Amino acid sequence: MNVSIPEEVQTPTCPLITDEDVLKKIGNTPLLKMQHVGRNYPNVEIYAKAEWRNAGGSVKSRPALQMILDGEASGRLTKGKTILDSTSGNTGIAYALIGKLKGYKVKLVMAANVCKERKGLMADFYGAEIVQSSPFEGSDGAIRLAREIYNKDPDQYFMPDQYNNDSNWKAHYNTTACEIWEQTNGRVTHFVAGIGTGGTIMGNTRRLREFNKNILCYALEPAEELHGIEGLKHMASSIVPGIYKEEELDGKISIATEDAYTMVQTLEKEEGILVGQSSAGAIVGALELASRIKEGVIVTIFPDSCDRCYVNFGKFKEYAETHGNKIPKADS
Ligand SMILES: Cc1ncc(COP(=O)(O)O)c(C=O)c1O
């Protein structure tokens, strides 16, 4: 049957979304209040920023955009250059999205064990080129390989180097921390966030303390060197990012992989939200802090949702068993 569409409805009535509009959808994420998981601490409020609401689907869209804008402003990123960096996925997805909208090629180096959902988004959907490094060297292997590629042909590439780029933490200093201050009406007393590059914890800590010098800030770190919390780094066994300054923080809280994985399920059952492993780890850390302080307003970050990685602790253990207990390092 041949149905012709009447002329009056051929013109779309919904507003057209432009590239600029997509980039404006980075930042201003909702602050979620945890209603149930903190029930043992009635005088502590726990909140988390739903960073999957950024265009690009994660917290890393903020620094990726800032690094690209600052690269353009400084003249280091010009038309025809390829954006090159090491990333586990979230920053890569953000580079790939922003690069596509702004007309840059993007080349991403990551450990081969980064989950296929993330690689698929970057390569198949946004068209970035992926170079795989050793699954047993985690993000450090990816950092080394990206540097090698860059050094062979520096004129061809713009390498933001998220681990050493001040624009990374400044993205949080300029946006995330201000949102937290406003969304809590200045009531925030504690801030906790996982460490990957350190951008989130450093930028928020610096700005929140300008608002109120008494706010206490803690980094969350996987308890073991070989862990399964994608996105986080175990500092003692890693190349320490240049932008991460532990001495500025009030302390670190360790999170066991198994607790973070269990918390993914708890958050789904009790709060009705499906988050990624590092987000669940953030709540494990926030609850540990709640048990110490008994009173206060804790804010943390949910870097991404669960849609990018299949979370299954059984699979993690099964992999270790079938690979002589050689667990690939989770990546940042
Ligand atoms: C899922 C996830 N969680 C947490 C982080 C840590 O954020 P940051 O790099 O700002 O320390 C990252 C960073 O890549 C991430 O991908």
The ligand as an ORCA input file, in Angstrom:
! r2SCAN-3c Opt
* xyz 0 1
  C      33.976      4.756     35.550
  C      34.952      5.740     36.103
  N      34.930      6.003     37.400
  C      35.795      6.882     37.956
  C      36.752      7.516     37.231
  C      37.716      8.448     37.925
  O      37.641      9.762     37.541
  P      38.925     10.698     37.493
  O      39.676     10.360     36.245
  O      38.400     12.075     37.457
  O      39.763     10.437     38.693
  C      36.823      7.238     35.882
  C      37.859      7.827     35.082
  O      38.163      7.442     33.971
  C      35.890      6.337     35.300
  O      35.943      6.036     33.987
*
